[in-house]
Amino acid sequence: MASATSKVAAPGPALNGIKRDEMPLQDRQPLEDLRMHRSRIAIDLKARTGFDCRSSIAQIEQDIAGR
């Protein structure tokens, strides 16, 4: 079980640096898979009790949005 101080690593710049319209169609699937994975992580973190995961959730949601 994770401790109260654990954080989820967020590859913000990695997702932000990739522009969907500049990617060949076959290369988009790995990015979409990563976005889906991060969405599942955010859902899991929101469901947890006893931990303050707000900053991790906010970072993940920013990454998903591509900001």
C-alpha positions in Angstrom: 0.0 0.0 0.0 1.3 3.5 -0.8 2.3 5.9 1.9 0.6 9.3 2.4 3.7 10.9 0.9 3.9 8.8 -2.2 3.3 10.5 -5.5 2.5 9.3 -9.0 5.2 10.2 -11.5 3.8 12.5 -14.1 5.4 12.8 -17.5 3.8 16.2 -18.2 6.3 17.5 -20.7 6.4 14.1 -22.5 2.7 14.3 -23.2 2.7 18.0 -23.8 5.4 17.8 -26.4 3.4 15.5 -28.6 1.0 17.1 -31.0 -1.8 14.9 -32.3 -2.0 16.5 -35.7 1.7 16.1 -36.3 1.8 12.3 -35.6 1.3 9.6 -38.2 -1.9 7.7 -37.6 -0.1 4.5 -36.6 1.9 6.3 -34.0 -1.1 7.7 -32.2 -2.2 4.5 -30.5 0.6 4.4 -28.0 -0.2 8.0 -26.9 -3.9 7.1 -26.6 -3.0 4.0 -24.6 -0.9 6.2 -22.3 -3.8 8.7 -21.9 -6.2 5.9 -21.1 -3.8 4.5 -18.5 -3.4 7.9 -16.8 -7.2 8.2 -16.8 -7.5 4.9 -14.9 -4.8 6.1 -12.5 -6.8 9.3 -11.8 -10.0 7.3 -11.2 -8.1 5.0 -8.8 -6.6 8.0 -6.9 -10.0 9.7 -6.7 -11.5 6.6 -5.1 -8.8 6.3 -2.4 -9.5 7.5 1.1 -7.0 8.4 3.8 -4.6 10.0 1.4 -4.3 13.5 -0.1 -3.9 12.8 -3.8 -5.1 16.2 -5.0 -1.8 17.3 -6.5 -1.2 14.0 -8.2 -4.8 14.0 -9.6 -4.4 17.6 -10.9 -1.1 16.8 -12.6 -2.5 13.7 -14.3 -5.6 15.6 -15.4 -3.4 18.3 -16.9 -1.3 15.7 -18.7 -4.5 14.1 -20.1 -5.8 17.5 -21.3 -2.4 18.2 -23.0 -1.7 21.4 -21.2 
